[in-house]
């Protein structure tokens, strides 16, 4: 039987140390399951997954479908671990994309027998949206298991490989397809393929699943690179990808936002009299270390800052308390935190606003044209982390809408038919015909 996951072979083995890292603890991820306890020391519930010990029993890291029926049943009872068929993942991802693209069945068309037919040809983007924005759109798979929503190398419910690549239905698969269709050079492809991974996140409790999810994402990147460029990515790039995946797929108790097995968070542990004068200082230190739960950490690759979940939620709740009544806050189930707009986001928004102005003028029989330099000048004048896109709207009104309105009024006796906007240095000029 074909092995879907093989941590002891190339190309996984050279980056296995990276894929085992826990960025929150600066150690390795832990097993967080007693499934492998029979192997002895190093395989207990709270033990870190040691690379050397793991490679002595490398075949234990395999998808749930390839585990024994007894193991599957036990993990279902203890951890509520279940299979998610690929067709279910596809349907749910299709709903997410329907919201972004404003139409159904963008990447494939589901069939009554739970199969799907891939969309032929290049994926058509909605008006006023850029493919880069889709690649950068952030997605999170909660309690991700083997990450079937993020990537779909195989159907988690059957173990069957999903091939060719255009049949894959994961979030990252879809993003990489868009990257494939819209980039020309290898340098550009790598840049946006990496950004596709940067914007794709997941967390999971059990260490073996965390590792499998990471390996699946890692091999997915390699699959698309190999199809596009006909070779395996260079080693330096592979280690870069493995490191990013180790940040983006993290081990966490989703109910507490902490590393598994940690006790409830406390800022300070008061040592007992016995601990203070104990001759077994290592044991005392171990108890102190265990007494403080470690909050889970991930990374925002656009702002280049690590993110502490607990702190983000606390700050968000404090902000909400300033203007929301307590009875409303008690009904809040989830908090979504939006990141600051980047200059690249502003360029996309400028495109939308300029198109809106163009459409408005076209209803009056006027044609509007502009040079690409205009977008960059508008963003240069308007970009503000604090005020966001509102500042861009004010800049367009001041630099474009007001002068165009004046030109239309002044030309009442001799109506104009076209306006071309150009840039001279830091100034916007209107050529009216």
C-alpha positions in Angstrom: 0.0 0.0 0.0 1.3 3.5 -1.0 2.5 5.6 1.9 0.8 9.0 1.9 3.1 10.3 4.7 6.7 9.3 5.0 8.7 11.4 7.5 11.9 9.3 7.1 12.3 9.9 3.4 13.2 12.9 1.1 11.9 15.5 0.8 10.5 15.5 4.3 13.5 14.2 6.2 15.8 17.2 5.6 13.3 19.6 7.1 11.8 17.3 9.8 13.5 19.3 12.6 11.7 22.4 11.3 8.3 20.7 11.0 8.6 19.5 14.6 9.2 22.9 16.1 6.7 24.6 18.5 7.1 28.3 18.0 5.2 29.0 21.2 7.5 27.0 23.5 10.7 27.2 21.4 10.9 23.4 21.8 9.2 20.6 19.9 5.5 19.9 19.7 4.3 17.2 22.1 2.4 14.1 21.4 -0.7 15.2 23.4 -2.1 11.7 22.9 -1.4 8.4 24.6 -1.8 6.4 21.3 1.9 5.7 21.2 2.6 5.3 24.9 3.4 1.6 24.5 6.7 2.6 22.7 8.0 3.8 26.1 9.9 7.0 27.1 9.7 9.7 24.5 6.2 8.7 23.4 4.1 9.6 26.4 1.3 12.1 26.3 3.4 15.1 27.5 6.7 14.1 25.8 8.1 16.3 23.0 8.3 14.5 19.7 12.0 13.8 19.4 13.4 13.5 15.9 15.7 10.6 16.6 13.2 8.6 18.5 10.5 9.3 15.9 12.7 8.0 13.1 13.0 4.7 14.9 9.2 4.3 14.6 8.6 6.6 11.6 5.7 4.5 10.3 3.5 5.6 13.2 3.0 9.0 11.5 0.3 8.2 9.0 -3.1 9.4 8.1 -6.0 8.3 10.4 -7.5 6.2 7.6 -4.3 4.1 7.5 -4.4 3.4 11.3 -6.0 0.2 12.6 -9.7 0.1 13.1 -9.1 -0.2 16.9 -6.9 2.9 17.0 -9.4 4.9 14.9 -12.3 4.0 17.2 -10.2 4.8 20.3 -9.3 8.3 19.0 -12.9 9.0 18.1 -14.0 8.2 21.6 -11.2 10.1 23.4 -10.6 13.1 21.1 -13.8 13.2 19.0 -11.5 12.7 16.0 -13.6 12.1 12.9 -13.1 11.7 9.1 -14.1 14.7 6.9 -14.7 13.5 3.3 -13.1 15.5 0.6 -16.6 16.3 -0.9 -17.6 18.0 2.3 -14.5 20.1 2.4 -15.1 21.0 -1.2 -18.7 22.1 -0.6 -17.6 24.3 2.4 -14.7 25.8 0.5 -17.0 26.5 -2.4 -19.3 28.5 -0.1 -16.3 30.6 1.1 -15.2 31.3 -2.5 -18.8 32.1 -3.5 -18.7 34.9 -1.0 -15.4 36.2 -2.4 -16.1 35.8 -6.2 -19.8 36.6 -6.0 -20.7 33.5 -7.9 -21.1 29.7 -7.4 -18.8 26.9 -8.5 -15.7 28.9 -9.2 -13.1 26.1 -9.1 -15.3 23.1 -9.7 -18.9 22.0 -10.0 -20.2 19.4 -7.4 -22.1 16.4 -8.7 -24.9 14.4 -7.2 -22.7 11.4 -6.5 -20.4 13.6 -4.3 -17.7 13.9 -7.1 -16.9 17.2 -8.7 -15.9 18.5 -12.2 -12.9 20.9 -12.2 -13.4 24.2 -14.0 -11.6 24.3 -17.3 -9.5 27.2 -18.3 -8.3 30.2 -16.3 -10.3 31.2 -13.2 -12.2 34.3 -14.0 -11.9 37.1 -11.4 -14.7 39.4 -10.4 -14.7 42.9 -11.6 -12.7 45.3 -9.4 -10.9 42.5 -7.7 -7.3 41.4 -8.2 -5.9 37.9 -8.0 -3.3 39.0 -5.5 -6.0 39.9 -3.1 -7.4 36.4 -3.3 -4.0 34.8 -2.6 -3.5 37.2 0.4 -7.0 36.6 1.9 -6.5 35.0 5.3 -8.1 31.6 6.0 -8.0 29.6 9.3 -8.9 25.9 9.7 -9.8 25.3 13.3 -9.0 21.9 15.0 -7.5 21.1 11.6 -6.5 17.5 12.1 -4.7 16.5 8.9 -5.7 19.9 7.3 -8.2 18.6 4.7 -9.7 22.0 4.2 -6.3 23.7 3.6 -4.9 21.1 1.2 -6.2 17.9 -0.4 -3.4 15.5 -1.4 -5.8 12.7 -0.5 -9.3 12.1 0.6 -9.1 11.8 4.4 -12.1 9.5 4.5 -10.7 7.0 1.9 -7.0 7.6 1.7 -7.3 7.9 -2.1 -5.0 10.4 -3.8 -6.6 13.4 -5.5 -5.0 13.9 -8.9 -4.4 15.7 -11.2 -3.8 18.9 -9.3 -6.7 20.7 -10.8 -9.0 18.3 -9.0 -7.7 19.3 -5.6 -10.1 21.3 -3.5 -8.1 22.7 -0.5 -7.8 26.4 0.2 -4.1 26.4 -0.5 -4.7 24.3 -3.7 -7.1 27.0 -5.0 -4.7 29.8 -4.2 -1.8 28.0 -5.9 -3.9 27.4 -9.0 -4.6 31.1 -9.2 -0.8 31.8 -8.7 0.0 29.3 -11.5 -2.5 31.0 -13.9 -1.3 34.6 -13.2 2.5 34.5 -12.9 5.1 34.4 -15.6 8.5 34.0 -14.0 9.8 31.6 -11.4 10.7 34.5 -9.1 7.1 35.9 -9.3 5.6 32.4 -8.8 7.7 31.7 -5.7 6.8 35.1 -4.2 3.1 34.6 -4.5 3.1 30.8 -3.7 4.8 31.7 -0.5 2.2 34.4 0.2 -0.5 31.8 -0.4 1.0 29.8 2.5 1.5 32.9 4.6 -2.2 33.6 4.6 -3.3 30.1 5.4 -3.5 29.0 9.0 -4.6 26.1 11.2 -4.3 24.8 14.7 -4.7 21.3 16.2 -4.4 19.7 19.7 -2.7 16.3 18.9 1.0 16.4 18.0 0.8 13.6 15.4 -1.9 15.5 13.5 0.0 18.7 13.7 2.9 17.0 12.1 0.8 15.4 9.4 -1.0 18.7 8.6 2.4 20.4 8.3 3.8 17.7 6.0 0.7 17.8 3.8 1.1 21.6 3.3 4.8 21.2 2.7 4.3 18.4 0.1 1.4 20.4 -1.5 3.8 23.3 -2.2 6.3 20.9 -3.7 3.6 19.3 -5.9 2.7 22.6 -7.5 6.3 23.8 -7.8 7.2 20.5 -9.5 4.3 20.7 -11.9 5.0 24.3 -12.9 8.9 24.1 -13.1 9.6 20.4 -13.7 11.8 19.9 -10.6 11.9 19.8 -6.8 12.4 23.2 -5.2 16.0 24.0 -4.0 16.9 23.1 -0.4 17.1 26.7 0.8 13.5 27.3 -0.4 12.3 24.1 1.2 13.6 25.1 4.6 12.0 28.5 4.3 8.7 26.9 3.5 9.0 24.4 6.4 9.7 27.3 8.8 6.7 29.3 7.7 4.4 26.2 7.9 5.7 25.6 11.5 4.5 29.1 12.4 1.1 28.9 10.6 0.1 25.4 11.7 0.5 25.5 15.5 -0.3 23.2 18.4 -3.1 24.6 20.6 -5.9 23.7 23.0 -8.6 25.6 21.2 -10.7 26.0 24.3 -8.0 27.8 26.3 -5.7 29.2 23.5 -2.7 27.6 25.1 -0.2 24.8 24.4 -1.9 21.5 25.2 -1.6 20.1 28.8 -0.9 23.5 30.2 -2.6 24.5 33.5 -4.8 27.6 33.6 -2.7 30.7 33.0 -1.2 32.5 36.0 1.2 35.4 35.9 3.2 34.2 39.0 3.7 30.9 40.7 4.1 31.1 44.5 6.6 28.5 45.6 5.8 26.5 48.7 8.2 26.3 51.7 9.0 22.8 50.7 9.8 23.7 47.1 12.0 26.6 48.3 14.3 24.4 50.3 14.0 21.2 48.3 17.3 19.5 47.4 15.7 18.4 44.1 16.0 21.7 42.3 15.3 20.2 38.9 12.0 18.8 40.1 11.1 22.2 41.7 11.9 24.0 38.4 9.9 21.5 36.5 6.9 22.1 38.7 7.3 25.9 38.3 7.5 25.5 34.5 4.4 23.3 34.5 2.5 25.8 36.7 2.3 28.4 34.0 0.4 27.6 30.8 2.1 28.7 27.7 -0.1 30.9 25.4 -0.2 29.9 21.7 1.7 32.1 19.3 1.5 32.4 15.5 2.8 35.0 13.0 1.5 37.8 10.8 3.8 37.7 7.8 2.7 41.0 6.3 3.4 43.0 9.5 6.3 40.7 10.4 5.2 40.3 14.0 4.4 37.3 16.1 0.9 37.2 17.4 -0.2 36.1 20.9 -3.8 35.0 20.7 -4.6 35.7 24.3 -3.4 39.3 24.1 -5.2 40.0 20.8 -8.5 38.8 22.3 -8.0 40.8 25.5 -7.3 44.0 23.6 -10.2 43.4 21.2 -12.6 42.8 24.1 -11.4 46.0 25.9 -12.0 48.0 22.7 -15.5 46.5 22.4 -16.3 47.3 26.1 -15.9 51.0 25.3 -19.0 51.3 23.2 -21.0 48.0 23.5 -23.4 47.2 26.4 -22.5 44.2 28.6 -25.6 42.3 27.6 -24.5 42.5 24.0 -20.9 41.5 24.7 -22.2 38.4 26.5 -23.7 37.3 23.2 -20.4 37.6 21.3 -19.3 34.1 20.2 -16.2 34.9 18.2 -13.9 37.9 17.5 -12.4 38.6 14.1 -9.4 40.9 14.1 -8.6 42.8 10.9 -5.1 43.7 10.1 -4.0 47.2 8.9 -4.3 47.8 5.2 -1.0 47.6 3.2 0.0 49.9 0.4 -0.7 47.0 -2.0 -4.3 46.8 -0.5 -4.6 50.6 -1.2 -3.6 50.1 -4.9 -6.5 47.6 -5.2 -8.9 49.9 -3.5 -7.8 52.8 -5.7 -8.6 50.6 -8.7 -12.1 50.1 -7.4 -12.7 53.8 -6.6 -11.4 54.9 -10.0 -13.7 52.4 -11.7 -16.7 53.7 -9.8 -15.8 57.3 -10.9 -15.4 56.1 -14.5 -18.8 54.3 -14.4 -20.5 57.4 -12.9 -19.2 59.6 -15.6 -20.1 57.1 -18.4 -23.7 57.5 -17.4 -23.4 61.1 -18.4 -21.7 60.3 -21.7 -18.2 61.1 -20.5 -15.2 58.8 -21.0 -12.5 58.7 -18.3 -9.0 57.5 -18.8 -5.9 57.5 -16.5 -2.3 56.5 -16.5 -1.0 53.8 -14.1 1.1 56.5 -12.4 -2.1 58.0 -11.0 -2.8 55.0 -8.7 0.7 55.2 -7.2 0.4 58.9 -6.7 -3.0 58.6 -5.0 -1.7 55.9 -2.7 1.4 57.9 -1.9 -0.7 60.9 -0.9 -3.4 58.9 0.9 -1.8 55.9 2.6 -2.4 56.0 6.3 -2.4 53.0 8.7 -4.5 55.0 11.1 -7.3 56.3 8.8 -7.4 53.5 6.3 -9.3 53.7 3.0 -11.3 56.7 4.1 -8.2 58.8 3.5 -8.0 57.5 0.0 -11.6 58.4 -0.6 -10.9 62.0 0.5 -7.8 62.2 -1.7 -9.7 61.1 -4.8 -12.5 63.6 -4.0 -10.0 66.4 -3.7 -7.6 65.5 -6.5 -10.1 64.2 -9.1 -13.8 64.6 -8.4 -13.8 68.3 -7.5 -11.6 69.4 -10.5 -13.7 67.2 -12.8 -16.9 68.7 -11.5 -15.6 72.2 -12.0 -14.5 71.3 -15.6 -18.0 69.9 -16.4 -19.6 73.1 -15.1 -17.2 75.4 -16.9 -17.8 73.5 -20.2 -21.6 73.9 -20.1 -21.7 75.8 -23.4 -19.3 73.4 -25.0 -19.9 69.9 -23.5 -16.9 67.7 -23.1 -16.8 64.0 -24.1 -13.6 62.7 -22.6 -11.2 63.3 -19.7 -7.7 61.9 -19.5 -5.9 62.1 -16.1 -2.1 62.2 -16.1 0.6 62.8 -13.5 3.3 65.4 -13.7 5.6 65.0 -10.7 3.4 65.3 -7.7 0.5 67.0 -9.5 -2.6 65.6 -11.2 -3.4 67.1 -14.6 -6.7 66.8 -16.5 -6.7 66.8 -20.4 -10.2 67.6 -21.5 -11.6 67.0 -25.0 
